[in-house]
Amino acid sequence: MTKLKLTAVGNSAGVVLPKEILARLKLEKGDSVYLTECQDGYRLTPYNPEFEQQMKAARRVMLKRRAAL
């Protein structure tokens, strides 16, 4: 577990992620992260759920239209 501290960013608040956490998440400055609510709290991840839905649809099309692709 890593303790993070909130810091002021304009009228909002931000969290500074240590470089070890950034490396484990394979994130760089400017990348996006997603905060999702779970049963036991919140989850911070670089995983984009909307992109995964789009990829599922693309995989279905690629399987169905394999000969055309």
C-alpha positions in Angstrom: 0.0 0.0 0.0 1.3 3.5 -0.9 0.1 6.6 0.9 -0.6 9.5 -1.5 -1.1 13.1 -0.6 -3.6 15.5 -2.1 -2.2 18.8 -3.5 -3.9 21.9 -4.8 -4.2 22.2 -8.6 -6.0 25.4 -9.3 -9.5 25.1 -7.8 -9.2 21.3 -7.7 -7.1 18.8 -5.9 -4.6 16.4 -7.4 -2.5 13.4 -6.4 1.2 13.0 -7.1 2.1 9.5 -8.1 5.6 8.4 -7.2 7.8 7.3 -10.2 7.8 3.7 -8.9 4.0 3.6 -9.2 4.1 5.2 -12.7 6.6 2.6 -13.8 4.4 -0.3 -12.5 1.4 1.1 -14.3 3.5 1.8 -17.4 2.4 5.5 -17.3 4.2 8.6 -18.4 3.5 12.3 -17.9 0.4 13.3 -19.9 -1.1 9.8 -19.9 -4.7 9.3 -18.8 -5.8 7.1 -15.9 -9.3 6.0 -15.0 -10.9 5.9 -11.5 -13.7 3.3 -11.2 -15.9 2.6 -8.2 -15.7 -1.0 -7.0 -17.6 -2.9 -4.2 -14.7 -2.4 -1.8 -13.6 1.1 -2.8 -12.1 2.7 -5.9 -9.7 1.4 -8.5 -7.1 3.6 -10.4 -6.0 2.0 -13.7 -4.7 3.0 -17.1 -7.3 0.6 -18.5 -10.0 2.3 -20.6 -13.3 0.4 -20.4 -14.8 2.3 -23.4 -11.8 1.3 -25.6 -12.2 -2.4 -24.5 -15.9 -2.3 -25.6 -14.8 -0.9 -29.0 -12.1 -3.6 -29.4 -14.7 -6.3 -28.6 -16.9 -5.0 -31.4 -13.9 -4.8 -33.8 -12.9 -8.4 -32.9 -16.4 -9.6 -33.8 -16.3 -7.8 -37.2 -12.8 -9.2 -37.9 -13.9 -12.8 -37.1 -17.1 -12.4 -39.3 -15.3 -10.6 -42.2 -12.0 -12.5 -42.0 -11.8 -13.1 -45.7 -12.3 -9.4 -46.5 -9.6 -8.3 -44.1 
